[in-house]
Amino acid sequence: MLKGIIEKLFKPEQKPTQSEVPTISHEDVEALIDAKLKEHTAAIETSIKENTQIEQNQEDNKLTAKQVDYALSLIAKLNGEYVLAAEPSDLTLKDLNRLIGYNRYKNKGILVNLAKKGVLKKG
């Protein structure tokens, strides 16, 4: 036991050697970051393009016969203030949604925007 204590006191401790960690240069880090940023922006741009195409397809769909009848009934509720300027077959889902929005909230700006688009005209 004494021998063990004496050896510990007089022998220097040997630390295990650490394996060297390979160093990465600053340029390598910047190149990796740039590549990841470009990949990320490309992914975002493609998702934005896909989302806008889906929205445009949904909003610009032509109306069914029942929807056209409903849109015409909403225009008739405007009491002659505005009349339909375009063909009923040219109405889109976006136009119908705007007419429904006017009926719900009575916002005159909606009618003005429909008139600017050429769907309605002052009667």
Residue pairs with C-beta under 8 A, 6 or more apart in sequence:
58 93
59 92
59 93
59 94
59 97
60 92
60 93
60 94
61 92
61 93
62 89
62 90
62 91
62 92
62 93
63 71
63 91
63 92
63 93
63 96
67 91
67 93
67 96
68 88
68 89
68 91
70 96
71 88
71 91
71 95
71 96
71 99
72 84
72 88
74 96
74 99
74 100
74 102
74 103
75 82
75 83
75 84
75 99
75 120
77 103
78 111
78 123
80 123
81 111
81 122
81 123
82 111
82 114
82 115
82 120
82 121
82 122
82 123
83 120
83 121
83 122
83 123
84 119
84 120
85 115
85 118
85 119
85 120
85 121
86 118
86 119
91 119
95 114
95 117
95 119
98 110
98 113
98 114
99 110
99 114
101 107
101 110
102 110
102 111
111 120
114 120
115 121
115 122
